[in-house]
Amino acid sequence: MVQYLQSYFLVGNLRPADHYLSEAIHVSLKNLVTEDELVSEEIPTIKTIKGWIRRYSKSFKKKASEHALTETNGIINNSNSND
């Protein structure tokens, strides 16, 4: 289930025009039940999806910031060693 939620989040992150609201994610997940890809008991509530998105977004931003900072520090360190 987490992989599906991550996919919806990342698609919206890459292309804001494709951003999914929690309600739309819920409907899409229900559609996957009719396609026999998921079991209905696995589908989280809209409230749970909203909470997951908040937590994942916060974690994603933190990891992205840490990654950017690490890259920036690497560039600065490389330019200082070339001086």
C-alpha positions as CSV (number, residue, x, y, z in Angstrom):
1,M,0.0,0.0,0.0
2,V,2.8,2.4,0.9
3,Q,4.3,2.0,-2.6
4,Y,1.0,3.1,-4.1
5,L,0.8,6.1,-1.8
6,Q,4.4,7.0,-2.5
7,S,3.8,6.9,-6.3
8,Y,0.8,9.2,-6.0
9,F,2.8,11.6,-3.9
10,L,5.9,11.6,-6.2
11,V,3.9,12.0,-9.4
12,G,2.3,15.2,-7.8
13,N,5.7,16.3,-6.6
14,L,7.3,16.0,-10.1
15,R,4.3,17.6,-12.0
16,P,2.1,19.8,-9.9
17,A,-0.6,19.5,-12.6
18,D,-0.8,15.8,-11.7
19,H,-1.2,16.4,-8.0
20,Y,-3.7,14.1,-6.4
21,L,-6.0,15.1,-3.6
22,S,-6.5,12.6,-0.8
23,E,-10.0,12.0,-2.0
24,A,-8.8,11.2,-5.5
25,I,-6.1,8.9,-4.2
26,H,-8.8,7.1,-2.2
27,V,-11.0,6.6,-5.3
28,S,-8.0,5.4,-7.4
29,L,-7.1,2.9,-4.7
30,K,-10.7,1.7,-4.7
31,N,-10.5,1.3,-8.5
32,L,-7.5,-1.0,-7.9
33,V,-9.7,-3.2,-5.8
34,T,-12.1,-3.7,-8.8
35,E,-9.1,-4.6,-10.9
36,D,-8.1,-7.2,-8.3
37,E,-4.7,-5.4,-7.6
38,L,-5.7,-4.6,-4.0
39,V,-8.0,-6.0,-1.3
40,S,-10.7,-3.6,0.0
41,E,-9.6,-4.1,3.6
42,E,-6.2,-2.6,2.7
43,I,-7.6,0.7,1.5
44,P,-7.0,3.4,4.1
45,T,-9.5,6.0,4.9
46,I,-9.2,9.5,3.4
47,K,-8.2,10.8,6.9
48,T,-5.4,8.2,7.1
49,I,-4.3,9.1,3.6
50,K,-4.1,12.8,4.5
51,G,-2.1,12.0,7.6
52,W,0.3,9.8,5.6
53,I,0.8,12.5,3.0
54,R,1.6,15.0,5.8
55,R,4.2,12.7,7.4
56,Y,5.7,11.5,4.1
57,S,5.9,15.1,2.8
58,K,7.7,16.2,5.9
59,S,10.1,13.3,5.8
60,F,10.7,13.7,2.0
61,K,11.5,17.4,2.4
62,K,13.9,16.7,5.2
63,K,15.7,14.0,3.2
64,A,15.8,16.3,0.1
65,S,17.3,19.1,2.2
66,E,19.9,16.9,3.8
67,H,20.8,15.6,0.3
68,A,21.1,19.1,-1.1
69,L,23.2,20.2,1.8
70,T,25.5,17.2,1.5
71,E,26.0,18.0,-2.3
72,T,26.6,21.7,-1.6
73,N,29.2,20.9,1.1
74,G,30.9,18.5,-1.3
75,I,31.0,21.2,-4.0
76,I,32.4,23.7,-1.5
77,N,35.0,21.3,-0.2
78,N,36.1,20.4,-3.7
79,S,36.4,24.0,-4.7
80,N,38.4,24.8,-1.6
81,S,40.8,21.9,-2.2
82,N,41.4,23.2,-5.8
83,D,42.5,26.7,-4.5
